[in-house]
Amino acid sequence: MGRLAAICAGVCLLLAIAAPGALAETEPALPPVPAAPPEASGEEESASQTAAPAPTPSVKQGETLTAPPKPRTEGGAVTAKPKPSPAPRPDPQTSDPEPEESGGTASPPVAPPSFLIPSIPSGSCVPGAVPPVLIPIYQRASDAYELGPQGPSVLAAINLIETAFGTNLNVSSAGAVGWMQFMPGTWEAYGVDADGDGVRDPYDPEDAIFAAANYLNASGAPTDWYGAIFAYNHADWYVADVLANAECFGRLGSAVAAAFDLSPKMQVLDCNPARRWRKRIPAEYMAAFEGAAARYDLGQRGVWVLAAVARLESDFGRGMTKAELRRRGPLGLDGAEWLYFTVDGDGDGRISHADPDDSAATMARMIWSRGTLRAGLFTHNQAKWYVEAVLAEASRIEGRCEVSTVDWALALPNVVIAPINWENLTITNQVAQEDLEAGLIDPRIVGLIGAITQRHSITISSLRSDHSMFTVAGGISNHYYGRAMDIASVDGVSCTDTSPTAPCAELTRTLAYLPSPAMPTELIYCFDVDGPGPAFARADHCDHIHAGYDG
């Protein structure tokens, strides 16, 4: 089998795996960042404050991101196909991890991942994912606020992402509450007593779902679904997740809605700097600032802030040597910023620090991750004088921008959603297949299966009900909670082929290098594929890959 292309983890680090029941993102450890100076915000408060997927180490400079052709393979025992199955049992909250004592063979040299897996969605749509008891509420709320045929699907998608259909009603870190995660101020304005009990209760599913419909309608739905969902949570990645899941629910032909048909819009900025700056800013830099600011919702002011950073750091590349440009880029990003926020800004499949598009997009992503322009600038250079100098320079450069929108594709391949490709999935035990179809498997595992099966065939030898409750060490296994799977073959090659370049080894290595929280917290194979990383070896795992997540 030829070596497959390196994993792509650049632009789409916006997307992440959902936590079981909660779909709450768990951020990886980042270098400590001092608190940014407070900044008054004139922005309207969004309904929800669901956090963006955490930035994680990205691809290296010069790394090729092109994808390989899909292999054609056959084989397996039971070909998995969706069908009805028994009701789920309650899902316990904690488990003991698989024992970490190594009994496997010696570790081969660690190599970078070479097995392509598409980006992981934060909510993976599967047959029967929407609880039937909620469907009439979504439909009534949509009708009450005239959201049209797509309304129920959008409400279901928001409910999935925010609280996993009410299975996690914890108050968010930002203070959002209830079934649809409203900020208290927004609830005061848009809360509804839908069930007529005299109380507007965000923890009542009917009140909360009707309130979400009310807010979406007030924000422009169904005329402008993109704008309405963006108002609910001010992030393009959030809009993408909601629309992708809503489209998936509709496409599956569930009772939620008919086929989903949207043409969401993405903002495009066309800016001209102040007159005396028009000849001083190279056209390629101006285009890079416009694209990066639009992509990460930094607005018109963001265009001029990026221009100001490039002006002060390198005079648009003219004040740096070639070596400095290769190392830091024209916006003066340090190694940690490139490590955690790298973006392939021009989509050419390579990361170049000296490229204005890659540098501007990486800076924009870093600023976006901090919430405000001022906070992002302070993260970049932790000095108040620097922040003030950039903002002052931005005001001198600032000109006018024309704002327009373009159609934005919903189902970008390998980016927004990865439903299971059933043709590439074989399950050796019928009860495991039923568990999957009944919704008893953790969304992170479902998303991982979906991502892998987009381009590769796998055989799953164990999921939940076909695995013992306990690990060999006597603890409760993550299999018992539906949070783990065992893969017995990849692309028709058995995992008993334990050579370092065999498909199972390449898949294990790739899983070990996935961005958190997509990366399994339990990853076991016959040998340790990543040195100090999450994977470890056990002699009794030389015929399968164990991938699982802790609660």
N, C-alpha and C positions, 0 to 999 in steps of 0.2 A: 504494500500500500504506500503510495507516495505521500510525502509529508504535506500536510494541509497548511493553508495560509495562517498567519498569526492572527490571534483573536483581536477583534476590534472593540476597544473600550474607550472611545473618545467622546464624540458628540453625544451619544446616547447614555451617558452616565446620569442623565436626568431620570432614568427609570430604574426601579428597584423591586425587590421581592416583598410581598406583603407578609406581615407577621400573622400567625395563626389566629383567626377570629378577629384580630384587631386591625390587621393590615397596617400596622404602625411601623415606620422605618426606624431601624437602629443604626445610628451613625458610627462609622469607624473612628478610631482615634486619630485626631489631627494634631499637628503641632500647635502648642498653646498660642492663642492670639489675644493680645491685650484688648480690653474693652474699648470700643470706639467711642469718641465723643458723642454726646446725645445730639440728635438732629430732629428738629421739628418737622413733622410730616403733614403735608396738606392733602395727602391721598385719602380717598374714601375708604373706610374700613370694609374689608371683604367679609362675607358671611362666615367663611371657614378660614382657619389658619393652618391647615395641614402642611407639614414641613416638606420642603423639596428633598428629593433623594440626596444623600450625602455625597460630597465629592470624595473620590477615591483615587489612588495612584493610577495614572493613565499610561498610555503607550509612550515609548521612548522616541526621541528625536530621530527622524529618518526611518522609522519602522514602517514597513509596508502594511496597508490595511485591506488589501483586496481579498475578496472571498474566492474560495475554490469552487469548482463545479460540484453539483450534488452527486454523490456516488449512487450507483444502482445496485442494490443487493436484495436478496430474498432469503427467506428461511424463518424458522420459529415454530412454536407450538400452537398457541391460541392467538389468532389475530384479533386484537381488541376492536370492538365496535360499540358505539353507544347504545344502551338499552336501559329500561327501567330496572330498579333494584331496591332492596329493602331500605327502611328508614335508618338514619344514623343513630348511633348511641352517643351518650354524653361524652364530651372530650375533656379528659383530665388536664390539669395545668402544668404538671411538672413531671420530669422523668430523669432517670440516671443516664448519663451518656454511655456509649459503648466504651468498654475498658480501653485504656490507652497503653497498657503494657505491650511493648513491641515484642512480637514473637516471629516476625516475618524475616525475610531475607535481607541481605545488605542493600543499602540504598544505591541506585545508580546515580551517575552525575545529574545534577539538577539542570534542566533545560527550560527555556521559555516555552509557554504554551503554544501549541501549533494546531490545535483541534478547534475548528470554528464553531461557536455557539452564538446564535443571535442574542440581542439584548433581551433582558428579562422584563416582562411587564410587572407593574405593581399589583394588578388584579387580573388573573387569568380566567377567562370565561369558559365554563364547561357546561355540558348539558345539565339542566335542572339546577343551575347555580342559584337562581332567585327563589327564596322560600315562597311556596304557593300562597301562604296566608297573607303575604304582603302585596301580591300582585293587584288585587282589587283596590287597595289603598292607593298605589301608584296611579292606577287608572282613574279613580275618582278625583284625586288631587290634580291630575293633568287636565281632566275635563273641567274642573272648577275654575282653573286659571288659564284655560284655553291654550294649552301648550302643544296641541296638535298630536299627530300619531306617534311622534318620537318622544313625547313627554314622559310616558311611563318608563321607557328605557333609560332616559337620562336620569330620572329620579332614582331608579334602581342602581345605576352605575355610581352615582354620588353616594348613595347609601352603602354600597359595597366598599368604596374606597375610604369613606370616612369612619364607619364603625363596623364593617363586615356584617351588614344587616342587623345591627343592634347587638351583636355578641360582645362588643367592647364599648362600654359607655363611660370609660374613664374621662376625666377632664383633661384636655390636651395641655401640653406645655405652654401654649399661648393663651389658655383659658377658655377654649371652645367647649361647648357642652352639648349633651343630648344625642339623640339618634342621628341627626344630620350635622352635628358639630357646628352649632351657631355660636358666634361671639355674642356675649350678653347684650351689647348695645344693638347689634343687628336683630337679635331676637325681640327686643323691646319694640323695634319698628315693624317687624314682619311676622312675629309670632301669631299663631292662629289657634283658636279653640275649635278644632275640627270635629271633635266627638261630642260637643255640646255639654260637657260636664261643668262648665263655668270656670275652667282653669286653662290658661295657655301654658302647657307643660312641654318643655323641650325633650323630656324623657318619655313622653307619650308618643309612640310611633306615628299615630294618625296626626296629632298636632304638628309634629316635627316635619313629616313628609309634606303636609299641606303648606306649612310655612316655607319650605324649600321651593315648592311650586310657586308660591306667592312671590318670593324673592326673584326667582328666575324670570317670571313674567314682568316684574317691575324693572328688570335689568335688560329687557329686550327680547326674550324668548316669546314665541318661536321664530320671530323674524331674523334675529341674530343670535344663534345658539352659541357661537364662539364667544361673543361679547358677554352674553349672560353667564356662561360658565366661568369665564375669566373674572367677572365681577364676584362670583362666589368664592373664588380663590385666585389671587392675582399671580398666576404662573402658567406659562405655556405648557409645561410638562403636565400640569393638572388637567388642563383642557384636553390634552392629547389622551390622557388616561381615561377620562370620563367618556369622551367620544368613542374611543376604541372599545371600551366595555359595552357602551350602549349599542354600538354597531354590532358587536358580537352577539348580544342578547337578541337583537332583532334578526340577525342573519340566521341564528339557530332555529328560528321559527317558534320560539317560546310564546307563551300567552302575553308576554310583556308588551310587544309591539310588532308591527309588521316590519318588513325590511327597512333598515335605517338608511336614509338618504340625506346626507348633509354635505354642504360645501363650506366648511369653516374657512375663515379668512385669517391671514397673517399680515401684520403691519409691515409696510415697506417705507423707509425713510429716504428722501432725496434731498440732501442738504447742500446749501452754499454757505461757506464761512463769511465772516465780515470781509468787506471789500479788500482791505489791505492784506488779508491772509489768503486770498484766492489763488495767488500764484505761488505761495510759499508752501502750501500743503499738496504734496503729490497726489494725483488722481487716484492711484491705487490705494493710498492710505485713506483717503476720504471714503472710498467705497468700502474699505475694511471696517472703518468706524461705523458707517451707516448699517452695514450688515450685522455687526456684532451687537450694536445697541438695540436693533430691532429683535434680534434673535433672543436676547436675554432681557427684554422688556425694560431697558434702561431709559427709554424715551428720548426725546430730542436733546434734552440736557445731557444725557449719557453720551451722545455723539461728540459733543464739545469737550466733555471731561476726558474721553479717550484721546481726543486730539491734543488736549493740553498735556496729558501724561506723555504722549509720544514727543511732543515739542520739548518738554522739560528734560526728559530722560535722554533723548538722542537727536533732537531736532529732525525728527522723521527719518532716522537712520543715518543722517549725514554726519553726526557727531560721534559715531562709534566706529571702531575698527571692525574689520570683517570677523576677527576672532571674538570680539565683544558681542556682535550681532548674533553669531552662531551660539554663543553661550547664554545670553540673556534676552536677545530680541530687542526690537526698537522701543518697546514699552518698558524695558528694564525689569523684567520679571526675574525673580531669583529661582534657585533650583527647587525649593519647596513648592513655589507657586506652579512651576511647570509640572512638578510631580503630581500634584493633587488636582489641578484644574485644566490640564491639557485638552485643547480642542483642535480638531482638524478644520480650521475655519473655512478653507476654500474647497474642501471636499475632494482633494486630489489624491487621497489615500496615504499621505505621508505627513509627518509632523516636522516642521522646520521652524526653529526659533526665530530665524531671521525673516521669515515670511510675515508681512504685515497682517494678512488675514488670520493666520494661526496665532500670532501674538495678540492682536486686538480681541479675538474671540476668547482666548484664554483669560485675558485681563477682565473682559466683560463677565465671563462666567464666575470668576472669583468675586467681583463686585456684587453680582446678583446673589451669590451664596450668602453674603453678609447683610442683605436686606435693604441697604440704602447706599447712595453714592458716597456719602461721607464715611460711612463705616467701612466700605470696601477700600477707599483710598487710605484710610488709617491702617488697615490690614497690610496694604502694599508697602507703606513706609510709615512706621509707627511713630510719627512726629506730627504734632498739631500744625506746625508751621508749613509742613509739606502739603497737608490737606488744604490749608488756606491758600497756598501758592497755586495749587492745581485749580482750585475753584475760581480764583482770580484770573488765571490765564484762560480758563474756559470761558469766562465772561468776556474777555477781550476778543477771543476767536469767534464767539457765537454769532451765527447769522440766522438764516431762515431755513426751515425744512418744510417740504411738501410731504404730506402723509397720505398714503394710499394703501390699499389692501390687495392681496392676491389670493387665489384659491389655494388652500393648503390640504394636501392629500391626507385622508384619514388613516388608511392602513399602509403606512410606509413599511416596506419589507424589512423584517428583522428589527424594527425599531419600537413601534408602539405596542403591538400585541403579538403573542406567539401561541395561538391555540394549538392543541395537540393535533399532530398529523397522524391520524389513526392508522394510515397505511404503513407508517414506519414504526409502529409500536406493536410488539408481541408480548403477551403476558402469559406466563406458564401455568397460572392457577386461576380458575374461574372466579373464585371468591375475591381475589385481588382485583380483578376486572370490575366486579360488582362494587367493591369499595370505592374505586375511582369514579365510577359512573354515578354513585349515590352521593358524591360530595363529601366523603369521609376522609379524603386525603388533604393534607395541609396545602393551602394555595401556593406556598413556595415550592413544594414538590411538584404540584401540577404545572406551575410555570416553568420549572426546570425541565420537566418531561416535554412540554410544548416547545421550548427553545431548542432542545437537542434534536427532537424529531422533525424540525424544519428541514434539516439536511442529512440526517443520519438515522439509520435504523438501529433500534436497541431492543433487547429482550430483558424484561423485568422478571426476576425470579421470586421477588418477595416485596410486598408493600405493607399491609396492615394485618388483616385477619389471617393471612397465611404465614405469619411469623409468630414465634413465641412471645409471651409477654415480657420475658426476662432476658437480659444479656447473659453471656457466659459467666460474668462476674457476680450475677445475682441481682443487679439493678433493673429497674423498669426500662425497657427499650423504647427509643423514639418511634420504632415501628408500631408499637401498641397505640400511640396517639396519631398515627398517620403522618408522622413527620420524617419518615425515612423510606428509602427504597434501595433494593439490591439489583444491580445490573449485571446480567450474566454474559451478555455478548454485545458487541458494537459492530455495526456494518457487517454482520454475518460472521465475525471472528470471535470465537469463545474467549472469555477472560482467562481461561487456563493458559492462553498464550501470554506469558508474562514478560516478554521481551520489552525493553524500554521504548521501542518504536511501534509496538502493537497498538491497535485502535483503543483497547481498554486503558492502556497506560497513557496514551495521548489524551483521552477524555478525562481521566483522573487528574492529570496535570493541568488541563484547562480549567476544570472545576476549582482547583486549588488557587488559580489566579483570577477567578471572577471577582468583580468589585463587590465589596460588602454593601448591603446585606444579602446579595444574591449568593455569595460564596457559602457553601455548606459549612456548618460548624463542626460536623462529623464527616470525615472523609478517610476511608480506610481501603487499602488495597494490599497486594502482596508485598510491595516495597514502598518506601517513603519517596514520593515523587517531588517534594518541594522543600526538603531540608527542614528549616525552622518553621515552615508554614503550618497550616491546619491539618494536613494529611499525615497519617502515620501508618505503619505496617503491622500486619498480623498474619501469621502463617495460615490461619483458617479462612483467610480472605483471598486466597490465590485462585479462586474460581469466580469471584464477583467483586464489583465495586460497591461499597456501602457509602451512600450519601444521605446525610440527615441534618436536621436543624433542631437545636434546643428550643425549649418553650420560650 
